Amino acid sequence: MAQPINLRSLIKPEAKLCTTVEYANGIKFNINYISRSKLQNILRSSSSVKWTDNGKGRQETVDPDKFRDKFISECVNGWEGVTPESLNNIVPMDSESLSALSETERKEPIPFSADQMKCLFEHVYGLEEFLQAASTDVSVFQTTKQEEEKNSESSPSGN
């Protein structure tokens, strides 16, 4: 009789998976898979424990700014298609500043940085939730993994 399958030997909770997901208007984000344990670590490191008002108990609260910063650091590697023109369709822009840009400048990519990403999280409604959902959904990463395996099988060198 065959040995029973041991789930611990199959599951790689800290597997390094990354993919690119499209948000809107050609804006794409390169993200890492966030395992349940990694998300719990982010939450724990973003939390603080305080005594309740009556002093009889403790209450754990998550600092949303710390959580956002740690999430960006662990999850988002970069972006594509982020330009003043593409952002104009998903977030209110200062029309005066936008009109001061040339047509070329409106289409110029905005460089990625954690600070720029933080700015998008603060102003684009639903972006943080979208990236949290995508980064914790392993099926989003399975498509990429299957494509990579298919490409390596079809390449002459096998690499």
ChimeraX attribute file (.defattr): number of C-alpha atoms within 10 A of each C-alpha:
attribute: neighborCount
match mode: 1-to-1
recipient: residues
	/A:1	3
	/A:2	4
	/A:3	5
	/A:4	6
	/A:5	8
	/A:6	8
	/A:7	8
	/A:8	8
	/A:9	7
	/A:10	8
	/A:11	9
	/A:12	10
	/A:13	13
	/A:14	12
	/A:15	11
	/A:16	10
	/A:17	17
	/A:18	20
	/A:19	18
	/A:20	19
	/A:21	19
	/A:22	14
	/A:23	14
	/A:24	13
	/A:25	14
	/A:26	13
	/A:27	16
	/A:28	16
	/A:29	20
	/A:30	17
	/A:31	23
	/A:32	23
	/A:33	25
	/A:34	26
	/A:35	19
	/A:36	12
	/A:37	11
	/A:38	16
	/A:39	20
	/A:40	12
	/A:41	13
	/A:42	20
	/A:43	20
	/A:44	14
	/A:45	14
	/A:46	19
	/A:47	16
	/A:48	13
	/A:49	10
	/A:50	12
	/A:51	11
	/A:52	11
	/A:53	9
	/A:54	7
	/A:55	8
	/A:56	7
	/A:57	9
	/A:58	13
	/A:59	10
	/A:60	12
	/A:61	13
	/A:62	15
	/A:63	13
	/A:64	12
	/A:65	12
	/A:66	15
	/A:67	18
	/A:68	19
	/A:69	18
	/A:70	18
	/A:71	20
	/A:72	23
	/A:73	14
	/A:74	16
	/A:75	21
	/A:76	21
	/A:77	17
	/A:78	16
	/A:79	20
	/A:80	17
	/A:81	19
	/A:82	19
	/A:83	17
	/A:84	17
	/A:85	19
	/A:86	18
	/A:87	19
	/A:88	15
	/A:89	11
	/A:90	17
	/A:91	12
	/A:92	10
	/A:93	13
	/A:94	9
	/A:95	9
	/A:96	8
	/A:97	8
	/A:98	15
	/A:99	10
	/A:100	10
	/A:101	12
	/A:102	10
	/A:103	11
	/A:104	8
	/A:105	14
	/A:106	18
	/A:107	15
	/A:108	15
	/A:109	15
	/A:110	15
	/A:111	12
	/A:112	14
	/A:113	15
	/A:114	15
	/A:115	11
	/A:116	12
	/A:117	19
	/A:118	15
	/A:119	11
	/A:120	16
	/A:121	18
	/A:122	14
	/A:123	12
	/A:124	13
	/A:125	12
	/A:126	12
	/A:127	16
	/A:128	18
	/A:129	11
	/A:130	12
	/A:131	23
	/A:132	18
	/A:133	13
	/A:134	20
	/A:135	25
	/A:136	18
	/A:137	14
	/A:138	14
	/A:139	11
	/A:140	18
	/A:141	20
	/A:142	14
	/A:143	12
	/A:144	15
	/A:145	15
	/A:146	11
	/A:147	11
	/A:148	13
	/A:149	13
	/A:150	11
	/A:151	13
	/A:152	13
	/A:153	12
	/A:154	11
	/A:155	9
	/A:156	8
	/A:157	7
	/A:158	9
	/A:159	10
